[in-house]
Amino acid sequence: MEKLIACCGLNCATCDARIATMANDDVLRTQTAEKWKVAFGADITPEMINCTGCREEGVKFAHCSECEIRNCVQSKDFQTCADCDKLENCPLLVNLHQYAPDALENLKSLN
């Protein structure tokens, strides 16, 4: 399976937003917007579901520009959080990795 590891360790290749973008799939965009509205309690529309991946060239989901994790990685000129010596103790990552432990494993696999 293809892996496109985001700054935080999530696999963008399995993200519904990226899949919908790459396939230009409006049905999946609508389904993803509805799912994310519930999950994140945010007003997300199908038109917002466009992203090629956190570290890939191209369009990004609106949250990417304000993502503290991505901004931290970029400010340190890192590729991902795997490049940081605070990987397992970073306060920015604790919540995400609590709910997505595979993201931490993805980052560890990069070293």
ABEGO torsion letter per residue (X at the ends): XBBBBBAAGBBAAABAAAAAAAAGBAAAAAAAAAAAAAAAGBBBBAAABBBAEAABBEBBBAAAAABAAAAAAAAAGBABAAABAAAAABAAAAAAAAABAAAAAAAAAAX
